[in-house]
């Protein structure tokens, strides 16, 4: 799952979607648009060039694109956040740290537009820092920079949408994270800066690299200092589990592995791995169907699904002893899952050059899941009156189906793709009652989970 942050076509040779979103409904009677969806690395997937000057409703997205889209209020309802808001718990006094290569040149104004459209308050403080070196000037013709700007927009807007009272610190780094160690020294240094200067309470990472693309396990061990630092200072660290199901990208960022692999830092025992689900919501955010594991391989024609599996680097941590029959002797991922589907994607506002125009776009991927959980963690920190730090012991202590962790029992992360003239299927894991490596422990009922974590 190489984090090249490059905006590339999922199906080679197919042109990008047209600039207009006003295609007749008959042209999109089914979600066939997926064949021309493009991926913005690291873990954010934008639905082509469909865009709206004003945020559309779910029914308007379905009519225009064949895909559902959801607003912040729908996710707030789906995750049971509104009772927390009513009691004054919205993340106030806590700070979410977002880490992205390059960032976005328009993120502050874009967040303001996003907030106005969805009637959200501005964060008390929103700080953009470049602690490890000045980011190069934004180049709208550089797909890597455009991809990271999209990632930044999703991360900032949806962490804020979950915890509208929390502060936000965006750490921008000057080197794009790709596969292997590339870009990680700068990311880790930026995170250490934030921890050492007590800048935040929870860190969201919507990126990762296939473990097998690192030169050796030692090269991963050498990059873990920020996670030990975070654990020592009770800072929670999250990471998206990946978007290629149980496959992932080789170092070239193009070829997929034909056997099961997982990503780091999602696989790190000091990090909470956040997988992806597909939510089925009505206009108010009520579920019309149970959540299922995010797997849109059948729509895209290639590996597009929630990452999960066992680490080739890390052994099973003690907090996973309760699921040893599932993970064996290795660290298993994900730990928990939230929304990631493109068919049910988040509406994100972006205005930087390199896109069809300033507008709302539909974005999915496990990049969405990590910042959403970061917002919920900020609220739990507020409720507890102290930072929770590493979440995983508490999550596994609650267990799948326990208070605040609804179980997921539908779907899998098996992927099928064609490369070099051959079709490969990498068999993944099924969602079953209890912990599994497709959905982890389950998903989040925030009102209940916050109460449990605050204990």
C-alpha positions in Angstrom: 0.0 0.0 0.0 2.7 2.4 -1.0 2.0 5.9 0.0 3.2 7.7 -3.2 0.5 10.2 -2.7 0.1 10.1 -6.5 -3.2 10.7 -8.1 -3.5 7.7 -10.5 -6.1 5.9 -12.4 -7.3 2.6 -10.9 -7.9 1.1 -14.3 -5.1 1.9 -16.7 -6.1 3.5 -20.0 -9.4 4.9 -18.9 -9.8 8.7 -19.0 -10.7 10.7 -16.0 -14.4 11.6 -15.4 -15.8 14.8 -17.0 -15.7 18.0 -15.2 -19.5 18.4 -15.1 -21.5 16.6 -12.4 -24.8 17.1 -14.3 -24.7 13.8 -16.2 -28.2 12.3 -16.8 -29.3 9.8 -14.2 -29.6 7.1 -16.9 -25.8 7.4 -17.5 -25.1 6.4 -13.9 -27.9 4.0 -13.2 -25.4 1.8 -11.4 -22.0 2.6 -9.8 -20.2 1.9 -13.1 -18.3 5.2 -12.5 -16.0 3.2 -10.3 -14.1 2.0 -13.4 -12.8 5.5 -13.8 -12.3 6.4 -10.1 -8.8 7.7 -9.3 -6.8 7.1 -6.2 -5.0 9.9 -4.3 -2.3 8.2 -2.3 -1.8 7.6 0.5 -5.2 6.2 1.6 -7.7 8.6 0.2 -9.9 7.7 -2.8 -11.7 10.5 -4.7 -14.7 9.7 -6.9 -13.2 11.1 -10.1 -14.0 14.7 -11.0 -17.6 14.7 -9.7 -18.0 18.0 -7.7 -20.6 20.3 -6.4 -20.5 24.0 -5.6 -22.9 23.3 -2.6 -22.9 20.1 -0.7 -25.3 17.6 -2.2 -27.7 15.4 -0.4 -27.3 11.6 -0.4 -30.1 11.2 -2.9 -28.5 13.8 -5.2 -25.1 12.0 -5.1 -26.9 8.7 -5.9 -28.8 10.3 -8.8 -25.7 12.0 -10.3 -23.0 9.4 -9.7 -24.6 6.1 -8.7 -22.8 6.5 -5.3 -24.0 7.6 -1.9 -22.3 10.5 -0.1 -22.7 11.5 3.5 -22.4 14.8 5.4 -20.9 15.2 8.9 -24.3 15.2 10.6 -25.0 11.7 9.1 -21.7 10.3 10.5 -22.4 12.0 13.8 -25.7 10.2 14.1 -24.3 6.9 12.8 -21.5 7.0 15.5 -23.9 8.1 18.2 -22.0 11.3 18.9 -25.0 13.6 19.5 -25.7 12.6 23.1 -22.1 13.5 23.8 -22.4 16.9 22.3 -25.6 17.5 24.3 -23.7 16.8 27.5 -20.9 19.3 26.5 -18.5 16.6 25.3 -17.1 17.7 21.9 -13.3 17.5 22.4 -12.9 21.0 24.0 -9.6 21.4 25.6 -8.0 18.6 23.6 -5.9 18.8 20.4 -5.8 16.5 17.4 -2.5 16.2 15.5 -2.8 15.4 11.8 0.4 14.4 9.9 0.7 14.8 6.2 3.4 15.2 3.6 3.2 18.7 2.0 -0.2 19.5 3.4 -2.7 21.8 1.5 -2.1 25.4 0.6 -5.8 26.2 1.1 -6.6 24.1 4.1 -7.5 27.0 6.5 -9.9 28.6 4.1 -11.3 25.2 3.0 -12.1 24.2 6.6 -13.9 27.5 7.1 -16.0 26.9 4.0 -16.7 23.3 5.1 -17.7 24.5 8.5 -20.1 27.2 7.1 -21.7 24.7 4.8 -22.3 22.1 7.5 -23.1 24.6 10.4 -20.0 23.5 12.4 -18.1 25.9 14.7 -14.5 26.7 13.8 -12.0 24.9 15.9 -10.8 27.0 18.9 -7.3 26.8 17.4 -6.0 25.5 14.1 -2.2 25.6 13.8 -0.2 24.6 10.7 3.4 23.7 11.5 6.4 22.6 9.4 8.8 21.6 12.2 11.3 19.5 10.1 11.8 21.8 7.1 9.9 24.1 4.8 7.5 22.4 2.5 8.2 23.0 -1.3 5.9 25.5 -3.0 2.6 23.8 -4.0 2.7 22.7 -7.7 -0.8 21.9 -9.0 0.7 19.9 -11.9 2.4 17.6 -9.5 0.0 14.7 -8.8 1.9 13.8 -5.6 1.3 17.2 -4.1 -2.3 17.2 -5.3 -2.9 13.8 -3.7 -1.5 14.8 -0.4 -3.5 18.0 -0.4 -6.6 15.9 -0.9 -5.5 13.7 2.0 -4.9 16.7 4.2 -8.4 18.1 3.4 -10.1 14.8 4.4 -8.0 14.4 7.5 -8.6 17.9 8.9 -12.2 18.2 7.9 -13.4 14.9 9.3 -11.4 14.9 12.5 -13.0 18.3 13.1 -16.5 17.1 12.1 -16.3 14.4 14.8 -14.8 16.7 17.6 -15.9 20.2 16.6 -14.6 21.6 20.0 -11.1 20.2 19.7 -8.0 22.1 18.6 -6.2 20.9 15.5 -2.5 20.9 14.7 -1.5 20.0 11.2 2.1 18.8 10.8 3.3 19.2 7.2 6.5 17.4 6.2 8.7 18.3 3.2 9.3 14.8 1.8 6.5 12.6 0.4 6.1 9.3 2.2 6.0 6.5 -0.3 7.1 2.8 0.2 9.8 1.6 2.5 11.5 4.2 4.6 11.1 7.1 2.2 9.5 10.1 3.9 9.2 8.4 7.3 12.3 10.0 9.0 10.7 13.4 8.5 7.3 12.2 9.7 8.7 10.6 12.8 10.8 13.7 13.5 7.7 15.9 13.2 5.7 13.7 15.5 8.5 13.7 18.1 8.6 17.5 17.9 4.8 17.6 18.6 5.1 15.2 21.5 8.1 16.8 23.0 6.4 20.2 22.9 3.1 18.8 24.3 1.2 20.0 21.2 -1.6 17.4 21.2 -3.4 14.4 22.7 -4.1 12.1 19.7 -2.2 11.6 16.5 -3.9 10.5 13.2 -1.8 8.9 10.4 -3.6 8.1 7.2 -0.6 6.6 5.5 1.6 3.5 5.6 3.9 1.3 3.6 3.9 -2.4 3.0 6.2 -4.1 5.6 8.0 -6.0 2.9 9.1 -2.8 1.2 11.4 -1.9 4.1 15.0 -3.0 3.8 14.8 -5.1 7.0 12.8 -5.3 10.2 15.5 -3.2 11.8 14.8 -0.4 9.4 11.2 -0.3 10.9 12.5 -0.6 14.5 14.7 2.4 13.9 11.7 4.5 13.0 9.6 3.7 16.1 10.9 6.5 18.4 7.8 8.7 18.1 5.5 5.8 19.2 7.6 5.0 22.3 7.6 8.7 23.0 3.8 8.9 22.5 3.3 6.0 24.9 5.5 7.6 27.5 3.5 10.8 27.3 0.0 9.2 27.1 -0.5 10.4 23.5 -2.8 8.1 21.4 -1.5 7.2 18.0 -3.8 5.9 15.2 -3.0 4.7 11.7 -5.2 3.6 8.7 -4.9 -0.1 7.9 -4.7 0.4 4.2 -6.8 0.3 1.0 -5.7 -2.8 -0.9 -7.3 -5.4 1.3 -4.8 -8.2 2.2 -2.5 -7.2 -0.7 -0.3 -4.1 -0.9 2.1 -2.3 -3.2 5.7 -3.3 -3.9 8.4 -0.6 -3.6 7.6 0.6 -7.1 4.2 1.7 -5.9 2.5 0.0 -8.9 2.8 -3.8 -8.6 0.6 -5.5 -6.0 1.7 -8.4 -3.8 0.1 -11.7 -4.7 0.1 -12.9 -1.1 -1.0 -11.5 2.2 0.8 -8.4 3.5 0.1 -5.6 5.9 1.2 -2.0 6.3 3.3 -0.3 8.9 2.7 1.8 11.1 -0.7 0.2 11.3 1.0 -3.0 12.3 2.9 -1.4 15.1 1.8 -2.7 18.5 2.0 0.9 19.9 -0.5 2.1 17.3 -4.2 1.6 17.0 -4.9 0.2 13.5 -8.1 1.6 12.0 -9.8 -0.5 9.3 -12.6 0.4 6.9 -16.4 -0.2 6.8 -19.2 0.6 4.4 -22.1 2.4 6.1 -25.6 2.4 4.7 -27.4 5.6 6.0 -30.5 7.5 5.3 -30.6 11.3 5.1 -30.6 11.6 8.9 -27.7 9.1 9.4 -29.8 6.2 10.6 -28.7 2.8 9.3 -30.8 1.2 6.6 -28.6 -1.9 6.6 -25.9 -3.3 8.9 -22.3 -2.1 8.4 -20.1 -4.4 6.3 -16.4 -4.6 5.7 -15.3 -2.1 3.1 -14.6 -4.0 -0.1 -15.2 -2.3 -3.4 -12.9 -4.6 -5.5 -16.0 -5.7 -7.5 -16.7 -2.1 -8.4 -13.2 -0.9 -9.2 -11.9 -4.1 -10.9 -8.7 -4.1 -8.7 -7.6 -4.3 -5.1 -9.7 -1.8 -3.2 -10.7 -2.9 0.3 -9.9 -2.5 4.0 -6.4 -3.7 5.0 -5.9 -6.4 7.6 -3.9 -9.4 8.5 -0.9 -10.4 10.5 2.5 -8.6 10.8 5.6 -10.2 9.4 7.6 -8.0 11.7 5.9 -7.8 15.1 4.9 -10.6 17.4 1.5 -10.7 19.2 1.3 -8.0 21.9 -0.1 -9.0 25.2 -3.4 -7.1 24.7 -4.2 -9.5 21.8 -3.8 -12.6 23.9 -7.6 -12.7 24.1 -7.7 -13.2 20.3 -4.7 -15.5 20.0 -6.8 -18.1 18.3 -7.3 -15.6 15.5 -4.0 -13.9 15.2 -1.7 -16.7 16.3 1.8 -15.5 17.3 1.8 -12.3 15.3 0.4 -8.8 15.7 -3.0 -8.8 14.0 -4.7 -5.8 12.3 -7.0 -3.9 12.3 -8.0 -3.2 15.9 -11.3 -1.3 15.1 -13.0 0.0 12.0 -14.9 3.1 10.8 -16.3 4.4 7.5 -14.1 4.1 4.4 -16.3 3.2 1.4 -16.4 5.4 -1.7 -20.0 4.3 -2.1 -20.9 6.1 1.1 -18.0 8.5 1.0 -17.5 11.7 2.9 -18.2 15.1 1.3 -14.9 17.1 1.5 -14.4 20.7 0.4 -11.2 21.6 -1.6 -10.3 24.7 -3.5 -6.6 24.3 -4.3 -5.4 24.4 -7.9 -5.1 21.1 -9.7 -8.7 20.1 -9.3 -11.7 20.9 -11.6 -12.6 23.7 -9.3 -13.4 24.8 -5.7 -16.1 22.4 -4.7 -17.3 19.5 -2.6 -16.0 16.1 -3.6 -16.7 12.5 -2.5 -13.7 10.8 -0.8 -13.4 7.4 0.9 -10.6 5.1 1.9 -9.3 4.2 5.3 -7.8 7.7 5.4 -11.4 8.7 6.4 -11.5 6.2 9.3 -8.4 7.3 11.2 -9.3 11.0 11.6 -12.9 10.1 12.5 -11.6 7.9 15.3 -9.1 10.7 16.3 -12.1 13.0 16.9 -13.8 10.4 19.1 -10.6 9.8 21.1 -10.3 13.6 21.7 -13.8 13.5 23.2 -13.0 10.5 25.3 -9.9 12.3 26.6 -12.1 15.3 27.5 -14.6 13.0 29.3 -11.8 11.2 31.2 -10.2 14.4 32.2 -6.8 13.0 31.1 -5.2 11.6 28.0 -5.9 7.9 27.4 -2.6 7.1 25.6 -2.4 3.7 23.9 -6.0 2.6 23.4 -5.5 -1.0 22.5 -5.4 -2.6 26.0 -8.7 -0.8 26.8 -10.3 -1.8 23.5 -9.5 -5.4 23.9 -10.5 -5.3 27.5 -14.0 -4.2 26.4 -13.9 -6.7 23.6 -15.9 -7.3 20.4 -19.6 -6.6 21.0 -18.9 -5.0 24.4 -20.2 -1.6 25.4 -19.4 0.9 22.6 -17.9 -1.7 20.2 -20.7 -3.1 18.0 -19.6 -6.3 16.2 -19.3 -6.5 12.4 -20.2 -9.8 10.9 -20.7 -9.1 7.2 -18.0 -8.9 4.5 -14.4 -9.7 3.8 -11.2 -8.2 2.5 -10.4 -10.6 -0.2 -9.1 -8.9 -3.4 -8.8 -9.8 -7.0 -6.7 -7.9 -9.6 -5.0 -8.4 -12.9 -1.3 -7.6 -13.5 1.2 -8.8 -16.1 -1.5 -10.6 -18.0 -2.6 -12.7 -15.0 -5.5 -12.5 -12.6 -4.7 -13.0 -9.0 -7.0 -13.5 -6.0 -5.5 -13.0 -2.5 -7.8 -14.6 0.0 -8.5 -12.4 2.9 -10.5 -12.7 6.1 -14.2 -12.9 6.7 -16.1 -10.8 9.3 -17.4 -13.2 11.9 -18.8 -12.9 15.4 -16.0 -11.6 17.6 -12.6 -10.3 16.6 -11.5 -10.9 13.0 -8.8 -9.5 10.7 -11.3 -7.9 8.3 -13.0 -5.5 10.8 -11.0 -5.9 14.0 -13.1 -5.8 17.2 -15.9 -4.0 15.4 -16.9 -0.4 15.1 -17.8 2.5 17.4 -20.9 3.6 19.3 -19.3 6.8 20.6 -21.6 7.5 23.5 -21.0 4.1 25.0 -17.4 3.8 24.1 -16.4 7.2 25.5 -18.1 6.3 28.8 -16.2 3.0 28.9 -12.8 4.6 28.0 -13.4 7.5 30.5 -13.6 4.9 33.3 
